[in-house]
Amino acid sequence: MRSLLRRIVLPLGIAAVSIFTFGCGSSSTPSTNESSQSGSTGSTTSNVQSITVNAGPGSDYVDGAFTSVTVCVPGSSTCQTIDGILVDTGSPGLRILSSALTISLPQQTNGGNPVAECGVFADGYTWGPVQTADVKIAGEVASSTPIQVIGSSNFSSIPNECTSQGSSMDTLADLGANGLLGVGQAIQDCGSACASSGEGIYFTQVK
């Protein structure tokens, strides 16, 4: 049967991105001397995460803040640490490029159908399935946390409601990072609106 994409309501606490305007994905070519100014901060405190300030894995940022995140198959020791994650102060949650992810994570479903998300930013959108992981950062663990896997081929098509939001940021060349770690204040990934609507954000593929 033909696959259909249908909007659904799915309030996820840390699933991915804010629909408000913020500055992730902005591309700016660094000057040649900026790499020498790159640095990192570190701490031995268990709840303090180290960051590195540089142009990022895609060499697209001027003094971007990047960190590493460990994701695991929930409840298991099958884990992967991913570097080059952009720290984004305008969005809650974690999103990782599928090209940077080498482990298979469980797919989140709604009524037995797989769920995907459209993340809308000031300069484009990200599209990909919502999957579940144990997320480890700075000695802390968020168990069975929904994350967005950007650019996965699990879904056969992208809805027009998403593609109309600008340019795709589903690759390293477009995003300039291996993923996004949002540190916004919202509990849901687009604020309280997600708890009642989710319109234009979450989709399920009905076969």
N, C-alpha and C positions, 0 to 999 in steps of 0.2 A: 504494500500500500504506500501511497505517497506520504512523505513526512510533512507535518504541519507544525508551524511555530505558533504557540498560543501564549498570550500574556497571562501571568499568574500573580497572585499575591503571596509573597514569601518573605516575611521580615527576618532577615538574618542579622545577628548581632555584630559580626565582624567580617562580613562577607567580602566587601571590597571598597567601593568608591563612593564619594559624595557626588550628587548631581549639581551641587553648587559650583560656582566658578572658582577655580583655583589653578595654580600655575604649574602643574606637573606636565612633563612632556615638552616643555618649551625648549627649543633647540637653539643653541648659540655656540659658535665655534670658538674654542679657547685660543688665546694667543700662545705663541711658542714658549714664553717664559712662565706660563702658569703652572705647568707640571712641576716645576721646581718649587713652587709655593704650596703644593699639595701637602697635606699632613693628616694626622690621625690623632684621635683622643682615645685613651683607654683607661680602664679602672679594674681593680681586682674585686670590687664590690659586686655581689651576686646579682643585683638588680640594676646594674648600670651597663649599658650597651656601648661598645666602641663604635665610632664612625670614622670614615676616611673622607676627606674633602679633596675632590679632584674632578676630572672631566667625565668620569664614569666609563663603563665598558664600551659604550658607543662613541666616546670622545665628543659628546654633544653638549656638555654642560660647562658653565663657568663656575667653579667652586661649588659643585653639587655635593650634598651630604649623602654618602653611601654607607651601607652596613651589610652584614651577612645575617641570614636567617636559616635555621635548621627546621626542616619539615620531615615528619615521619608518618608512615602508615599508622593510623590510630591504634594505640595499644600494642605496638610492635617496636622492634629495634631496627626496622628497615627505614633508614633515614638518609637525608641528603642535606648538606650545608651549601647554600647558594650565596655567592658573593655578588656585589654590584647591584644591591637592592637600594633604590632611591628612597630616602626618607622624605616623605611628603607631609608637610604640616597642615595641609588643607583637606585631607581625606582620612577616614577611618579604615582599618582593616588591612589585609594582605592580599596582594595579587602577584602572580609569578608568570613569566613567559613560559609557554609550553616548551619552547626550544631550550630552556635552561633546566627543565625538570626531567630527571632521568628515572624517577620511581613512579609507580602507578598508584594513584590515590583513589579512594572510593568516591563514586559519583553521587551527588545529592539528587534526590528525586522528589517529585510531587505527584501523588497518585500513581506511582510506579513509573512515571516518565522522567527522563533526565532534565535537569534545570540548568539554564545558562543565564548569564547576566550581561547587560549592556552598561558599561561604565562611561559616563559622559563627563568630559573635561572641557576647559575653555578652548583647547585647540584640537579637539578630536574625541575619539571614542575608543574603548577597548571592548572586545567581545570574546567570550569564552565560557566554558562550563563552570559551575560551582561544585567544587570537590571538597572533601573533608580531610583534615590533617591535624596531627599533634604539632603545634608550632612552638619551637623553643627559641627563646631570646634571652640572653643575659642570665642564664640560670633559672629562668621562669618558664613554665610550660602552660600553654592554653590547649587543653585536650579537646579533640574532636571538633576543631574549629573550621567553619566554612571559609574557604578561600576561593578566589577566582583564578583559573588557569587561562591566561590570555593566549588567544590565537590557536587553541586546540582545534583539530579537525573533527572532533566528536559530533559537531552539529553541521548539517549539510548546507545550511544557508543562514544568512544574517538578516533579521527583519528590517524593513524599511525604516521603522521607527528609530532604529539604531544608526543605520548608515546615513540618515539625514542629519546626524549631529556633527558632521565634519569629516575629517580625514581619519582613517584607521591608524591606530597606534599599537598594532598587534605583533610587531617584530622588533628586534633589537635596533635595527636601523631607524625605525620610526620612534620608538620609545626612548632610546638612548640608555636604557637600564635593563637589568634582568628581571626587574619587578618593582613594585611599589609597596612601601610600608607606611601606611597612613597613621598619623598621630593626632587626628582630630578628636573633638570632644563628644561627637554623636555616638550613641549606643548602637543605633542601626546605621547601615552604610550610607544612607541618604537622609539621615535624620528621622524624626518621628513620623514623617510621611510614609515611610516604608511599612510601618506597623499597620497602617490602614489601607494603603493603596498598592504600592509597588508598581504602579502603571508605568510602562515604558522602560522598566529596569530589569525585571525578571521574566524569563520566558521558559516554557517547557515544550519539548518536541514530542508531538503526538504522532504515532505511526499507525 
